[in-house]
Amino acid sequence: MNADDAGKAVFRLEIVVPESTIDGNGHVNNVHYVQWMQNAAEAHSAALGWPAARYRAIGRHWIIRSHNIEYHHSTFAGELIWVQTWVANFKRIKSLRKFRFFRPRDSTVLALASTLFILCDDASGRPVSIPEEVLGDYPIVAPEDEPGL
């Protein structure tokens, strides 16, 4: 996997689809999209200065409230795909992150997805307000600025 566009509002993780992700139907099994979403979100956060270690240093961690994925086209072994991700909003204790799976070879949107994250305190496990220092480091992408469909 190769990440580029580090530090920008819309982050791109490039993946060459491995054979190990292919299921009995001959295309990428849906469970791998969730893993790629997590990989892209973690890489984007790290590029913005917030790797997991920095969250641990302030006694915080993100948990997932929900995922939503809408599949449009199949993905196959050996294909280069992009997982684009961006933060759509912050609300007191939560953040919505969006994803776009894209095959650049033929400009095909493979899937659109989102994850709702909740920030929690390490000690209590309870939701907490997102600190200003976090809010200031993550650019918000407005709907009109999202990658084209």
C-alpha positions as CSV (number, residue, x, y, z in Angstrom):
1,M,0.0,0.0,0.0
2,N,1.2,3.5,-0.8
3,A,-0.2,6.7,0.6
4,D,0.1,10.1,-1.0
5,D,-1.5,13.5,-0.8
6,A,-0.4,13.4,2.9
7,G,-1.6,16.3,5.0
8,K,-4.3,17.4,2.7
9,A,-8.1,17.6,3.3
10,V,-8.8,14.7,1.0
11,F,-6.3,11.9,1.6
12,R,-5.6,9.1,-0.9
13,L,-4.4,5.6,-0.1
14,E,-3.4,3.6,-3.1
15,I,-3.9,-0.1,-3.1
16,V,-3.0,-2.8,-5.6
17,V,-5.7,-5.4,-4.8
18,P,-4.1,-8.6,-3.5
19,E,-5.3,-12.0,-4.6
20,S,-5.9,-12.8,-0.9
21,T,-8.9,-10.4,-0.8
22,I,-10.8,-12.3,-3.6
23,D,-13.8,-14.3,-2.5
24,G,-15.7,-17.2,-4.0
25,N,-17.5,-14.8,-6.4
26,G,-14.2,-13.8,-8.0
27,H,-14.1,-10.2,-6.6
28,V,-13.0,-8.4,-3.5
29,N,-14.9,-9.6,-0.4
30,N,-16.8,-6.8,1.3
31,V,-14.9,-7.2,4.6
32,H,-11.8,-5.9,3.0
33,Y,-13.4,-2.5,2.3
34,V,-13.9,-2.0,6.0
35,Q,-10.2,-2.8,6.6
36,W,-9.1,-0.4,3.9
37,M,-11.4,2.3,5.4
38,Q,-9.6,1.9,8.7
39,N,-6.2,1.9,7.0
40,A,-7.0,5.1,5.1
41,A,-8.4,6.8,8.2
42,E,-5.4,6.0,10.3
43,A,-3.0,7.0,7.6
44,H,-4.8,10.3,7.1
45,S,-4.9,11.0,10.8
46,A,-1.1,10.3,11.1
47,A,-0.4,12.6,8.1
48,L,-2.3,15.4,9.9
49,G,-0.2,14.9,13.0
50,W,-2.5,12.6,14.9
51,P,-1.1,9.0,14.9
52,A,-2.6,6.6,17.5
53,A,0.3,7.4,19.9
54,R,-0.6,11.1,20.1
55,Y,-4.2,10.2,21.0
56,R,-2.8,7.8,23.7
57,A,-0.7,10.7,25.0
58,I,-3.8,12.8,25.7
59,G,-5.7,9.8,27.0
60,R,-8.2,9.5,24.2
61,H,-9.2,7.0,21.5
62,W,-11.8,6.8,18.7
63,I,-14.4,4.1,18.6
64,I,-16.8,3.3,15.7
65,R,-20.5,3.9,16.1
66,S,-21.4,2.8,12.6
67,H,-20.2,2.1,9.0
68,N,-22.2,2.6,5.9
69,I,-21.0,1.2,2.5
70,E,-22.7,1.4,-0.8
71,Y,-21.1,-0.8,-3.4
72,H,-21.3,0.2,-7.1
73,H,-18.9,-2.0,-9.0
74,S,-16.7,-5.0,-8.3
75,T,-13.0,-4.9,-7.7
76,F,-10.5,-7.6,-8.8
77,A,-7.0,-8.8,-8.0
78,G,-4.2,-6.8,-9.4
79,E,-6.2,-3.6,-9.9
80,L,-4.9,-0.3,-8.6
81,I,-7.6,1.4,-6.6
82,W,-7.7,4.6,-4.6
83,V,-9.3,4.9,-1.2
84,Q,-10.0,8.6,-0.7
85,T,-11.0,9.8,2.7
86,W,-11.9,13.1,4.4
87,V,-13.6,14.4,7.5
88,A,-17.1,15.7,6.7
89,N,-17.9,17.1,10.1
90,F,-17.2,17.3,13.8
91,K,-19.9,17.5,16.4
92,R,-19.2,17.6,20.2
93,I,-18.2,14.0,20.7
94,K,-18.3,12.6,17.2
95,S,-16.9,12.9,13.7
96,L,-18.2,11.7,10.3
97,R,-15.5,10.5,7.9
98,K,-16.3,9.7,4.3
99,F,-14.6,7.4,1.8
100,R,-14.6,7.0,-1.9
101,F,-13.2,3.8,-3.6
102,F,-12.1,4.7,-7.1
103,R,-10.4,2.8,-9.9
104,P,-8.4,5.4,-11.9
105,R,-7.8,3.1,-14.9
106,D,-11.4,3.7,-16.1
107,S,-12.5,6.4,-13.7
108,T,-15.0,4.1,-12.0
109,V,-16.4,4.8,-8.5
110,L,-16.4,1.4,-6.9
111,A,-18.0,2.2,-3.6
112,L,-19.0,5.1,-1.3
113,A,-18.8,4.8,2.4
114,S,-18.8,6.6,5.7
115,T,-17.9,5.9,9.3
116,L,-19.2,7.7,12.4
117,F,-16.5,7.9,15.0
118,I,-17.0,8.7,18.7
119,L,-14.1,10.1,20.8
120,C,-13.7,8.4,24.2
121,D,-11.6,8.8,27.3
122,D,-9.0,6.0,27.8
123,A,-9.6,5.6,31.5
124,S,-13.4,5.6,31.7
125,G,-14.2,4.5,28.1
126,R,-16.9,7.2,28.1
127,P,-17.5,9.6,25.2
128,V,-15.8,13.0,25.7
129,S,-15.7,16.3,23.8
130,I,-13.3,16.6,21.0
131,P,-10.4,18.9,22.1
132,E,-9.7,22.1,20.2
133,E,-6.2,20.9,19.3
134,V,-7.8,18.0,17.4
135,L,-10.4,20.2,15.7
136,G,-7.8,22.6,14.6
137,D,-5.7,20.0,12.8
138,Y,-8.4,18.3,10.7
139,P,-9.7,20.2,7.7
140,I,-13.4,19.7,7.1
141,V,-14.5,19.0,3.5
142,A,-17.9,20.5,2.6
143,P,-20.2,18.4,0.4
144,E,-19.6,20.6,-2.6
145,D,-15.8,20.1,-2.2
146,E,-15.9,16.3,-2.0
147,P,-14.2,14.2,-4.7
148,G,-16.3,14.1,-7.8
149,L,-18.7,11.2,-8.4
